Each structure stands twice: as structure tokens, then as C-alpha cells.
Amino acid sequence: MNKLVFFITIFIINLNFSQEIDCKVIVNSVNINQTNKSIFSNLEKSIYNLTNNNSWSSNNSYLNHEKIDMNLIITVNSYSNNNFVANFEFQSLRPVLNSTYQTPVFNFVDKNVEFNYEEYESLLYNETYFQSDIVSLVAFYINVILGLDQDTFSKLSGSPYYNNAQQILNLASQSGNSSTWNSNNLSGRVNKFWLIENLNSSNSKEFRDLLYTYHVDGLDLMHKDRMIAKKNILKSILSLNRMNRRIPNSILIKTFFETKSDEIVEIFSGGPEISTENLLNELNKLAPFFSNKWNNIR
């Protein structure tokens, strides 16, 4: 009986603190002239363990098929004496109801990130203190990805994760590499500082509403009523026009279309047909850098 109670207790603990992420990690060191490549393979393993074997929240239990599919490609630009400069490309995917299709939710590249990593170093995350630039960077983006994923299922439910990401950034800005975390040293406004600033801003409400409408009232409805689903997706995209007037060149709008442009073209290039003239006009205003793609919508 005592053994039974013990195993039940362990099972409950595992349910309450299950991992939320199913992440594939690739460290690409092709640009580095280094005879011993073990440092890069060990970095890959350490980041894999950090992302997949850590519990990022205590509020949800994820079954295997519910875990968030995430891809992380790290392209090393330079390496010397455990000092790295690399590009981090993050992608997350979400299943669409009653289909085998996985829709991209987040595509983002953080360029020229500086960090230190010693071979065989264990990467451990603690939300109360800063450990290293690499741990904070991965934890920051995982919380962003968790928040976005939550927003695609329930309106404005991602806020706790965005708050976590903001806290991670604040701690890292005080203790980490200034070139990685200090907003004054980051080029332009397409960076993690402005990403989380905008996600936590009430000025970005249309974007967060879109995440729900586009996915729940749009993609998830495709199996049932494609016409209504397409109209809801169109309406959600057009709603960004109000936000764009308030915040021209918003990083959220830019990231959204970098993530969804191919999908949007596919949605509105197939049947059932609906009028897309207004959509095309607005797409060319919201994301003119994809005008060649928008021209494929018929």
C-alpha cells in the first residue's frame, strides 16, 4: 500500500510539473574554422536539455501531443575561448483543430548574440536570479512562445508569460552582457527589448486579439465552415490597421507577417472565393515588404 501511495504521488507531481516544450535544437558551426567540434555538439545538448527537461510553468499539465513544437537554430558566427557570437532563430508551431496541419505562430531571429559557454556546462534556469546570458536568452524566448501559444487558444491569456519574459530581461539587463541586453546597444527596434515592450502594451491589443480570432475563429474552424473561417481571418488581419496607425512599423506586425505571409497567401488563393480587394490594399499597407507575395492572391 505504501508503494502504491508513493507511485501515485510521483505520478501527480509529474502531472503538475510536466514539460511544456518539445524543442529541436541545431547548432550550426559551419562558419567556424575549428578542428574540435565537440564544444558545439555539447552546446547543442545543453540547450536541448534546458528547453525540454525544464518545467516552465506550474499552472498547466501538458500531455505529449499537447506540447508546443519549437525549433531553435543557432548559427555560430564567431568563437574563441568559450566566447560565442551567434544568431538565434526561434520558431514555434501550433496544431490546427481536426487536421494534421501545424501553423507557425512565431518566427524570430535574434542576431549577433554574445554569450559565454564552457564545454559540458550545465544550463540551469532559476526565475529569481540571473545565471548566464545563454540561459536567460532561451528562457526569455520560451516565455514569449508560451504566451503567444496561450493567446491563440484563449483571449489575452498569455500575459503571465510575457510578464515572466519582462522579468528575465530586467534581471539580465542588470547582470548580463550589455551588448546582448541593453536596448541602447541593440540596433533598430526589431529586438527582444521592443518585442516584450509591445507584447505588454495595451496599444497592441489588436495584435493579441488577432492571435485568438485568426486561430480559433479562423484556422480551427476550417474543417467545419471554410467560408466563415476565411471571413474571420480576413477581419482579424484588417483589425491591425488601427494598431498600425497608432504604432507604425510595429515589431509585432512585422513579426506576424514574417511568420504568416505564406500561410495567408495559401488561405486566400483557394476556395471558397471571397472578395480580397480590400485585403490586398491593407496587406500592402501593413506589410509592403511582402508585396510580391500578396500579388499571388487571386
C-alpha positions as CSV (number, residue, x, y, z in Angstrom):
1,M,0.0,0.0,0.0
2,N,2.8,2.4,0.9
3,K,4.5,1.7,-2.5
4,L,1.2,2.4,-4.3
5,V,0.8,5.8,-2.5
6,F,4.4,6.6,-3.4
7,F,3.9,5.9,-7.1
8,I,0.6,7.8,-7.2
9,T,2.3,10.8,-5.5
10,I,5.2,10.7,-8.1
11,F,2.6,10.5,-10.9
12,I,0.7,13.5,-9.6
13,I,4.0,15.5,-9.2
14,N,4.9,14.7,-12.8
15,L,1.5,15.9,-14.0
16,N,1.7,19.1,-12.1
17,F,5.2,19.9,-13.3
18,S,5.3,18.4,-16.8
19,Q,7.4,19.9,-19.5
20,E,5.6,22.2,-22.0
21,I,8.1,22.3,-24.8
22,D,9.1,19.8,-27.4
23,C,12.2,21.6,-28.9
24,K,14.5,20.5,-31.7
25,V,17.9,22.3,-31.4
26,I,20.5,22.6,-34.1
27,V,23.9,24.4,-33.5
28,N,25.4,25.2,-36.9
29,S,29.1,25.8,-36.7
30,V,29.9,25.5,-40.4
31,N,31.3,29.1,-40.5
32,I,33.8,28.3,-37.7
33,N,37.3,27.0,-38.6
34,Q,37.6,24.8,-35.6
35,T,39.2,21.3,-35.6
36,N,37.5,20.2,-32.4
37,K,33.7,20.4,-32.9
38,S,32.8,18.9,-29.6
39,I,32.2,22.3,-27.9
40,F,29.4,22.9,-30.4
41,S,27.7,19.5,-30.1
42,N,27.8,19.8,-26.3
43,L,26.3,23.3,-26.5
44,E,23.5,21.7,-28.6
45,K,22.9,19.0,-26.0
46,S,23.0,21.5,-23.1
47,I,20.4,23.8,-24.7
48,Y,18.3,20.8,-25.7
49,N,18.2,19.7,-22.0
50,L,17.4,23.2,-20.9
51,T,14.5,23.6,-23.2
52,N,13.0,20.1,-23.0
53,N,13.7,19.0,-19.4
54,N,12.7,22.1,-17.6
55,S,9.2,23.0,-16.3
56,W,8.4,26.5,-17.4
57,S,5.1,26.9,-15.5
58,S,3.3,25.2,-12.7
59,N,-0.1,26.1,-13.9
60,N,-0.6,23.7,-16.8
61,S,-0.1,20.0,-17.4
62,Y,0.8,19.1,-21.0
63,L,0.4,15.6,-22.5
64,N,2.9,14.6,-25.1
65,H,0.6,15.6,-28.0
66,E,-0.1,18.9,-26.4
67,K,3.5,20.1,-26.1
68,I,4.5,23.1,-28.1
69,D,6.6,22.2,-31.1
70,M,9.6,24.6,-31.2
71,N,12.6,24.8,-33.4
72,L,15.8,26.6,-32.4
73,I,18.6,27.0,-34.9
74,I,21.8,28.6,-33.6
75,T,24.3,29.7,-36.2
76,V,27.7,30.4,-34.7
77,N,29.3,33.5,-36.3
78,S,32.5,33.5,-34.2
79,Y,34.0,31.5,-31.3
80,S,37.1,31.9,-29.2
81,N,38.0,30.8,-25.7
82,N,34.4,30.0,-24.8
83,N,33.1,33.3,-26.1
84,F,30.4,33.0,-28.8
85,V,28.6,35.3,-31.1
86,A,25.7,33.6,-32.8
87,N,22.3,34.1,-34.5
88,F,19.4,32.5,-32.7
89,E,16.4,31.6,-34.9
90,F,13.2,30.6,-32.9
91,Q,10.1,29.0,-34.4
92,S,7.0,27.7,-32.7
93,L,4.1,25.8,-34.2
94,R,0.5,25.2,-33.2
95,P,-1.8,22.3,-34.2
96,V,-4.9,23.2,-36.1
97,L,-8.2,21.6,-34.8
98,N,-9.3,18.4,-36.7
99,S,-6.3,18.5,-39.0
100,T,-2.7,17.3,-39.3
101,Y,-1.6,20.9,-40.1
102,Q,0.8,22.7,-37.9
103,T,0.5,26.5,-38.2
104,P,3.6,28.7,-37.5
105,V,3.0,31.1,-34.6
106,F,6.4,32.7,-34.1
107,N,9.4,33.1,-36.3
108,F,12.1,35.4,-35.0
109,V,15.8,35.8,-35.4
110,D,18.0,37.4,-32.7
111,K,21.2,38.3,-34.4
112,N,24.8,38.5,-33.1
113,V,24.0,37.4,-29.6
114,E,27.2,37.3,-27.4
115,F,27.5,34.7,-24.6
116,N,29.9,32.5,-22.8
117,Y,29.7,28.7,-22.6
118,E,32.1,26.2,-21.2
119,E,32.1,22.7,-22.6
120,Y,29.9,20.3,-20.5
121,E,28.5,23.3,-18.6
122,S,25.0,22.6,-17.1
123,L,22.5,25.2,-18.1
124,L,20.0,25.6,-15.2
125,Y,17.2,28.1,-15.1
126,N,16.0,29.8,-11.9
127,E,13.4,32.6,-12.3
128,T,14.7,34.5,-9.2
129,Y,18.2,35.2,-10.4
130,F,20.4,35.6,-13.4
131,Q,22.7,32.7,-14.2
132,S,24.1,33.4,-17.7
133,D,23.3,35.1,-20.9
134,I,22.5,31.9,-22.8
135,V,20.1,30.6,-20.1
136,S,18.3,34.0,-19.9
137,L,18.1,34.3,-23.6
138,V,16.5,30.8,-24.1
139,A,14.2,31.3,-21.1
140,F,13.1,34.7,-22.4
141,Y,12.0,33.4,-25.8
142,I,10.4,30.3,-24.3
143,N,8.2,32.5,-22.2
144,V,7.3,34.6,-25.2
145,I,6.5,31.5,-27.2
146,L,4.3,30.1,-24.3
147,G,2.5,33.5,-24.1
148,L,1.8,33.6,-27.8
149,D,0.6,30.0,-27.8
150,Q,-1.8,30.7,-24.9
151,D,-3.2,33.7,-26.7
152,T,-4.0,31.6,-29.7
153,F,-6.3,29.4,-27.6
154,S,-7.8,31.8,-25.0
155,K,-8.0,35.6,-25.3
156,L,-5.3,37.6,-23.6
157,S,-4.2,34.5,-21.5
158,G,-0.5,34.8,-22.3
159,S,0.1,37.8,-20.0
160,P,1.7,35.8,-17.2
161,Y,4.4,34.5,-19.6
162,Y,5.0,38.0,-21.0
163,N,5.5,39.2,-17.5
164,N,8.0,36.4,-16.9
165,A,9.9,37.4,-20.0
166,Q,10.0,41.0,-18.9
167,Q,11.4,40.0,-15.6
168,I,14.0,37.8,-17.2
169,L,15.0,40.7,-19.4
170,N,15.2,43.1,-16.4
171,L,17.5,40.7,-14.5
172,A,19.7,40.1,-17.4
173,S,20.0,43.8,-18.3
174,Q,21.4,44.3,-14.8
175,S,23.8,41.4,-14.7
176,G,24.4,40.1,-18.3
177,N,26.3,41.2,-21.3
178,S,25.3,44.7,-22.1
179,S,25.6,44.2,-25.9
180,T,23.0,41.4,-25.6
181,W,20.5,43.0,-23.3
182,N,20.9,46.8,-23.2
183,S,18.3,48.4,-25.5
184,N,20.6,51.3,-26.2
185,N,23.1,48.9,-27.8
186,L,20.6,47.0,-29.9
187,S,20.3,48.1,-33.5
188,G,16.9,49.4,-34.6
189,R,13.6,48.5,-33.0
190,V,13.5,44.8,-34.0
191,N,14.9,43.2,-30.9
192,K,13.8,41.4,-27.7
193,F,13.5,44.7,-25.8
194,W,10.8,46.1,-28.1
195,L,9.3,42.7,-28.6
196,I,8.3,42.3,-25.0
197,E,7.6,46.0,-24.6
198,N,5.0,45.8,-27.3
199,L,3.5,42.5,-26.1
200,N,2.9,44.0,-22.6
201,S,1.5,47.3,-24.0
202,S,-2.3,48.0,-24.2
203,N,-1.5,49.6,-27.6
204,S,-1.0,46.2,-29.0
205,K,-4.5,44.8,-28.1
206,E,-5.5,44.3,-31.7
207,F,-2.5,42.0,-32.2
208,R,-3.3,39.9,-29.2
209,D,-7.0,39.7,-30.2
210,L,-5.9,38.7,-33.7
211,L,-3.9,35.7,-32.3
212,Y,-7.2,34.3,-30.9
213,T,-9.5,35.2,-33.8
214,Y,-7.1,34.1,-36.5
215,H,-6.6,30.7,-34.9
216,V,-9.7,29.8,-33.0
217,D,-12.4,31.5,-35.2
218,G,-10.3,31.0,-38.3
219,L,-8.0,28.1,-38.8
220,D,-9.7,25.9,-36.2
221,L,-13.0,26.5,-38.0
222,M,-11.7,25.5,-41.4
223,H,-12.8,21.9,-41.1
224,K,-16.4,23.0,-40.4
225,D,-17.1,26.1,-42.5
226,R,-14.3,27.4,-44.7
227,M,-16.2,30.5,-45.8
228,I,-16.9,31.8,-42.3
229,A,-13.3,30.8,-41.3
230,K,-11.8,32.8,-44.1
231,K,-14.0,35.8,-43.4
232,N,-12.9,35.8,-39.7
233,I,-9.2,35.6,-40.7
234,L,-9.7,38.5,-43.1
235,K,-11.4,40.5,-40.4
236,S,-8.7,39.8,-37.9
237,I,-6.0,40.9,-40.3
238,L,-7.9,44.1,-41.2
239,S,-8.1,44.9,-37.5
240,L,-4.4,45.5,-37.4
241,N,-4.9,48.7,-39.4
242,R,-6.0,50.5,-36.3
243,M,-2.9,49.4,-34.4
244,N,-0.7,50.3,-37.4
245,R,-2.0,53.9,-37.3
246,R,-1.1,54.1,-33.6
247,I,2.2,52.3,-33.8
248,P,3.7,52.5,-37.4
249,N,6.2,49.8,-38.2
250,S,5.3,47.8,-35.0
251,I,7.7,44.9,-34.4
252,L,4.6,42.7,-33.7
253,I,3.0,43.4,-37.1
254,K,6.3,42.8,-38.8
255,T,6.9,39.5,-37.0
256,F,3.4,38.4,-37.6
257,F,3.6,38.8,-41.4
258,E,7.1,37.3,-41.5
259,T,5.6,34.3,-39.8
260,K,2.3,34.1,-41.6
261,S,2.8,35.5,-45.1
262,D,3.0,32.2,-46.9
263,E,0.0,30.8,-45.0
264,I,-2.1,33.9,-45.7
265,V,-1.4,33.6,-49.5
266,E,-2.4,30.0,-49.4
267,I,-5.6,30.6,-47.4
268,F,-6.9,33.3,-49.8
269,S,-5.7,31.7,-53.0
270,G,-8.0,28.7,-52.6
271,G,-11.8,28.2,-52.4
272,P,-14.3,29.2,-51.4
273,E,-13.8,32.5,-53.1
274,I,-14.3,35.8,-51.2
275,S,-13.6,39.4,-52.2
276,T,-9.9,40.1,-51.4
277,E,-9.6,43.6,-52.9
278,N,-9.8,45.4,-49.5
279,L,-7.5,42.8,-48.0
280,L,-4.8,43.3,-50.7
281,N,-4.9,47.0,-50.2
282,E,-4.5,46.7,-46.4
283,L,-1.8,44.0,-46.7
284,N,0.3,46.3,-48.9
285,K,0.0,49.0,-46.3
286,L,0.7,46.7,-43.3
287,A,3.5,44.7,-44.9
288,P,4.6,46.3,-48.1
289,F,7.9,44.2,-48.0
290,F,5.8,41.2,-49.0
291,S,4.0,42.9,-51.9
292,N,5.4,40.2,-54.3
293,K,3.7,37.5,-52.2
294,W,0.4,39.4,-52.0
295,N,0.3,39.6,-55.7
296,N,-0.2,35.9,-55.8
297,I,-3.5,36.1,-54.0
298,R,-6.2,35.7,-56.7
